[in-house]
């Protein structure tokens, strides 16, 4: 009967290990996407700044 508990514990630990790993991958992907969005926004702001400086001339 005790071996069932050990098997269940092992299965739960294995499940949690893969779940945490998947969450880490998702967080890394979100960070990459956030950084890409930030770069895009920075470029857009630069273009807007250049356009407004041209109008000032």
N, CA and C atoms as an extended XYZ file, in Angstrom:
171
Properties=species:S:1:pos:R:3:atomname:S:1:resname:S:1:resid:I:1 pbc="F F F"
N         0.830       -1.211        0.000 N   UNK     1
C         0.000        0.000        0.000 CA  UNK     1
C         0.864        1.261        0.000 C   UNK     1
N         2.016        1.222        0.700 N   UNK     2
C         2.879        2.396        0.772 CA  UNK     2
C         3.488        2.767       -0.564 C   UNK     2
N         3.680        1.767       -1.445 N   UNK     3
C         4.289        2.059       -2.740 CA  UNK     3
C         3.384        2.918       -3.610 C   UNK     3
N         2.068        2.821       -3.409 N   UNK     4
C         1.124        3.645       -4.173 CA  UNK     4
C         1.356        5.127       -3.865 C   UNK     4
N         1.606        5.420       -2.607 N   UNK     5
C         1.863        6.811       -2.207 CA  UNK     5
C         3.136        7.319       -2.868 C   UNK     5
N         4.187        6.480       -2.902 N   UNK     6
C         5.444        6.897       -3.517 CA  UNK     6
C         5.282        7.115       -5.018 C   UNK     6
N         4.522        6.252       -5.665 N   UNK     7
C         4.272        6.409       -7.102 CA  UNK     7
C         3.474        7.689       -7.357 C   UNK     7
N         2.463        7.936       -6.514 N   UNK     8
C         1.654        9.146       -6.666 CA  UNK     8
C         2.505       10.394       -6.440 C   UNK     8
N         3.360       10.370       -5.425 N   UNK     9
C         4.241       11.509       -5.166 CA  UNK     9
C         5.168       11.759       -6.349 C   UNK     9
N         5.728       10.681       -6.896 N   UNK    10
C         6.621       10.822       -8.042 CA  UNK    10
C         5.877       11.414       -9.235 C   UNK    10
N         4.678       10.934       -9.481 N   UNK    11
C         3.884       11.434      -10.600 CA  UNK    11
C         3.560       12.915      -10.417 C   UNK    11
N         3.200       13.309       -9.209 N   UNK    12
C         2.893       14.718       -8.931 CA  UNK    12
C         4.134       15.583       -9.116 C   UNK    12
N         5.277       15.129       -8.615 N   UNK    13
C         6.521       15.898       -8.760 CA  UNK    13
C         6.906       16.045      -10.230 C   UNK    13
N         6.746       14.972      -10.984 N   UNK    14
C         7.050       15.016      -12.414 CA  UNK    14
C         6.130       16.003      -13.123 C   UNK    14
N         4.842       15.951      -12.803 N   UNK    15
C         3.866       16.877      -13.388 CA  UNK    15
C         4.230       18.326      -13.067 C   UNK    15
N         4.541       18.590      -11.797 N   UNK    16
C         4.885       19.957      -11.402 CA  UNK    16
C         6.166       20.438      -12.076 C   UNK    16
N         7.142       19.539      -12.224 N   UNK    17
C         8.393       19.905      -12.888 CA  UNK    17
C         8.120       20.403      -14.300 C   UNK    17
N         7.327       19.649      -15.058 N   UNK    18
C         7.044       20.048      -16.432 CA  UNK    18
C         6.140       21.271      -16.498 C   UNK    18
N         5.253       21.410      -15.540 N   UNK    19
C         4.372       22.580      -15.495 CA  UNK    19
C         5.193       23.847      -15.253 C   UNK    19
N         6.121       23.790      -14.318 N   UNK    20
C         6.969       24.949      -14.024 CA  UNK    20
C         7.834       25.282      -15.228 C   UNK    20
N         8.369       24.259      -15.874 N   UNK    21
C         9.211       24.498      -17.048 CA  UNK    21
C         8.413       25.175      -18.160 C   UNK    21
N         7.181       24.731      -18.347 N   UNK    22
C         6.324       25.342      -19.369 CA  UNK    22
C         6.029       26.799      -19.015 C   UNK    22
N         5.767       27.072      -17.745 N   UNK    23
C         5.516       28.449      -17.316 CA  UNK    23
C         6.737       29.332      -17.541 C   UNK    23
N         7.931       28.788      -17.282 N   UNK    24
C         9.155       29.554      -17.509 CA  UNK    24
C         9.309       29.889      -18.985 C   UNK    24
N         9.014       28.931      -19.851 N   UNK    25
C         9.091       29.178      -21.291 CA  UNK    25
C         8.097       30.254      -21.707 C   UNK    25
N         6.890       30.207      -21.153 N   UNK    26
C         5.876       31.204      -21.479 CA  UNK    26
C         6.316       32.593      -21.020 C   UNK    26
N         6.921       32.669      -19.838 N   UNK    27
C         7.379       33.960      -19.326 CA  UNK    27
C         8.510       34.516      -20.196 C   UNK    27
N         9.421       33.653      -20.632 N   UNK    28
C        10.497       34.107      -21.509 CA  UNK    28
C         9.935       34.623      -22.826 C   UNK    28
N         8.960       33.919      -23.372 N   UNK    29
C         8.336       34.345      -24.633 CA  UNK    29
C         7.658       35.703      -24.468 C   UNK    29
N         6.954       35.886      -23.347 N   UNK    30
C         6.298       37.166      -23.095 CA  UNK    30
C         7.311       38.291      -22.966 C   UNK    30
N         8.454       38.012      -22.338 N   UNK    31
C         9.475       39.044      -22.195 CA  UNK    31
C        10.054       39.433      -23.553 C   UNK    31
N        10.281       38.439      -24.410 N   UNK    32
C        10.782       38.728      -25.764 CA  UNK    32
C         9.764       39.587      -26.513 C   UNK    32
N         8.498       39.209      -26.432 N   UNK    33
C         7.450       39.980      -27.112 CA  UNK    33
C         7.359       41.396      -26.551 C   UNK    33
N         7.497       41.531      -25.243 N   UNK    34
C         7.454       42.859      -24.621 CA  UNK    34
C         8.623       43.711      -25.097 C   UNK    34
N         9.809       43.105      -25.176 N   UNK    35
C        10.978       43.843      -25.644 CA  UNK    35
C        10.821       44.267      -27.105 C   UNK    35
N        10.263       43.377      -27.928 N   UNK    36
C        10.017       43.723      -29.330 CA  UNK    36
C         9.022       44.882      -29.437 C   UNK    36
N         8.003       44.857      -28.597 N   UNK    37
C         7.010       45.928      -28.595 CA  UNK    37
C         7.655       47.248      -28.169 C   UNK    37
N         8.518       47.195      -27.178 N   UNK    38
C         9.199       48.397      -26.701 CA  UNK    38
C        10.076       48.987      -27.802 C   UNK    38
N        10.801       48.135      -28.518 N   UNK    39
C        11.641       48.611      -29.618 CA  UNK    39
C        10.774       49.256      -30.695 C   UNK    39
N         9.642       48.630      -31.009 N   UNK    40
C         8.734       49.194      -32.021 CA  UNK    40
C         8.214       50.555      -31.582 C   UNK    40
N         7.833       50.677      -30.322 N   UNK    41
C         7.350       51.958      -29.814 CA  UNK    41
C         8.443       53.021      -29.844 C   UNK    41
N         9.659       52.634      -29.476 N   UNK    42
C        10.775       53.581      -29.516 CA  UNK    42
C        11.016       54.075      -30.939 C   UNK    42
N        10.964       53.160      -31.907 N   UNK    43
C        11.157       53.546      -33.310 CA  UNK    43
C        10.046       54.479      -33.768 C   UNK    43
N         8.813       54.179      -33.373 N   UNK    44
C         7.680       55.020      -33.739 CA  UNK    44
C         7.848       56.419      -33.157 C   UNK    44
N         8.279       56.502      -31.916 N   UNK    45
C         8.498       57.809      -31.288 CA  UNK    45
C         9.598       58.575      -31.998 C   UNK    45
N        10.653       57.865      -32.418 N   UNK    46
C        11.732       58.531      -33.157 CA  UNK    46
C        11.207       59.096      -34.466 C   UNK    46
N        10.410       58.314      -35.195 N   UNK    47
C         9.845       58.785      -36.463 CA  UNK    47
C         8.951       59.997      -36.235 C   UNK    47
N         8.149       59.952      -35.177 N   UNK    48
C         7.261       61.074      -34.878 CA  UNK    48
C         8.075       62.323      -34.520 C   UNK    48
N         9.155       62.130      -33.764 N   UNK    49
C        10.024       63.251      -33.405 CA  UNK    49
C        10.660       63.864      -34.648 C   UNK    49
N        11.155       63.018      -35.551 N   UNK    50
C        11.770       63.518      -36.780 CA  UNK    50
C        10.746       64.255      -37.620 C   UNK    50
N         9.536       63.737      -37.695 N   UNK    51
C         8.478       64.378      -38.490 CA  UNK    51
C         8.116       65.729      -37.886 C   UNK    51
N         8.051       65.813      -36.564 N   UNK    52
C         7.681       67.087      -35.938 CA  UNK    52
C         8.804       68.115      -36.082 C   UNK    52
N        10.053       67.665      -36.097 N   UNK    53
C        11.173       68.593      -36.303 CA  UNK    53
C        11.188       69.116      -37.717 C   UNK    53
N        10.797       68.318      -38.697 N   UNK    54
C        10.735       68.768      -40.087 CA  UNK    54
C         9.643       69.833      -40.255 C   UNK    54
N         8.521       69.653      -39.559 N   UNK    55
C         7.442       70.627      -39.647 CA  UNK    55
C         7.842       71.958      -39.009 C   UNK    55
N         8.723       71.910      -38.007 N   UNK    56
C         9.140       73.133      -37.325 CA  UNK    56
C        10.004       74.002      -38.217 C   UNK    56
N        10.652       73.432      -39.205 N   UNK    57
C        11.583       74.192      -40.065 CA  UNK    57
C        10.904       75.111      -40.988 C   UNK    57
